[in-house]
Amino acid sequence: MNGLYKITFNLKTLFRYLNSYRSRSIVKKESPVHVVFCTVDHYEPGVCGVDRQTEIERVDLLLNKYPKLVEGHFDSAGNIPKRTWFFPPHYHRYNALKRLVSLCERRYGEIELHLHHGKVRADTSENLEMTINQCIKEYSYFGIFGFENNKKKYGFIHGDWALDNSRNGKFCGVNNEINILIKTGCYGDFTFPSLNEANPAQINSIYYALDDPHKPKSYNFGNPVKKQGKHNEGLMIIQGPLHPFFTIKSVLGFRIYGCAINGFHPVTSNRIDSWVNTGIHVQGVPNIIFIKSHTHGAIYSQAVLGKEMNFIFEYLENNYNDGESYILHYVTAREMYNIITALKDGNPPERIEEFRNYIVKPPQYDSSINIAGASKELISMVSRTYR
């Protein structure tokens, strides 16, 4: 972001945050408050143009360190922290996806779809739909993606934040992307927040986005997900927290921070408190708040496989899991969606642990399949617009 845009973005976000005070202030009025915590990983082992060996070693590091990281960490129901790896097809090579599935088989997390497109040329609706369907087909060989009514369903993160052609035609090119996602079985989008022009004006909320196929960024506003609400059409947008933060006790320290875990601005206790106080919830159920943190774990492994992530778990468990004021739940992206949907349908909040598999049933992972990488067909579809 250039300087002027950054200032404008920060001021607009601050105004929107302050304007949501009434919504946030009701969260703690009902006790206990359930804190539902998820980490989504834009997992790209070959990012930054590294060589093949480095790409393989990044996956090695994850498989070795993640089980050790979560050892001894538990939520209120005894669940370990589980990560959701949103994996792009252009890094489906060198057995990376097969090995990631082996981690999921051991119940350390789940895999969903991350897609970059429209970089070297604008993508088309036809190619996008074919690409997604081919991803579903080839990922499904490993049992990836859950089911709803015997149909594969997936969570989605857009590469370069450019969902629905929201970055002035760059990194996408498809104005009816939301409709294509719904058509191909996407249950929810987990792309945001971002600190650029793609970020929705409707911050810190969970809502349904309806597509205008003739215009970009149709998700800028939508109908909030409500308990027994009537407006449930469109694609569910599940956002992480976006909030003001002061790095120093001065106006010069004013920043807008999101939910990124990357090591550049280490997550502190004050930032975690801000995530909680942002109070993202289903309208009508204010005592269950959702925190979706995110990372690019392949390049920020020092943060998300080391001391910083361990601190986050310790702080959540020590401060938001006393069983009286707060109850902590570690979830995957799919489980978060299921819990949101169960609350939307009017199910009792105190039974939250029963809703992890409410609509989209869990994947059945199988890493024994001997497939090292994407097919020539999938590679061709992706490389038409992204290299």
C-alpha angles and dihedrals in degrees: 000000000000118000098261094046091048092053091047092047092049094049093047091048092048090051092049091047093051090045089059093056094109092054092048095045094063094059098086095043091086117058137243102036114209114217111204109194128192134169118206117196122206086211112199111156094182098047120133092035097279121170125261095263093053090048091054092045091054089059090045089055093051094049091049101042107035096068089049092047095056096040108120095013118115139164127222092286097043096261118146119228107275123198127212113220112205100202126196122219095231088070094047092116141096090040091290096137093043090053093046088053089055088060090051091050086062088054098248093128148309139269127234135168127286116179133188117189143144096049104121092027136356113279122232129230090243096051092044093053092047091048094051093046091049090049090052090050096049097039088049091064084076094044093255118161129036129252136246114185090343092305123115113249126191142188118230141213118182118225117245088011089271100136114168093004091295099152100074094277096312125123095008126029097190117111094183095052094123091058090049091051091052092046093052095049107268110161097188146351120237100178101114153128103046128168096231143067093292093068114110119249086225098074132183096019144104112231148148118259119207117205125238097196092201097055136053127240096028089165094067089107132009147158112291117240104252136185104266089349122171100218104074101140125117134033118322111239111204110192133191122226123288116187146153116266136179115219089190132015094265138080085252088067094058114127139157109235130188132191098284120140106198111128094245093095102019115222110254132191089259091055092050089049088052090052090054094043092052083074103203106189148146107273109255093027103072098160095067111071128185125217116189109184121185142201144169091236100183092065099027095049093130089065103036097037096039147041098324095056091042089054091051091054093046093049094048092048094046098043108025104037109062092124093234110059096015138021119193127215124185110206144167122240090260092050091048090054091048093051091048090050093048091052091046088055090055101256116157114271094220090067093058095131090062093061102064091103097027101131110352108052120218122273120254102226123205120179093175091087109110100225117128100184152348121306122256087250094057092042089053093050093051096042093055089079107007132053 
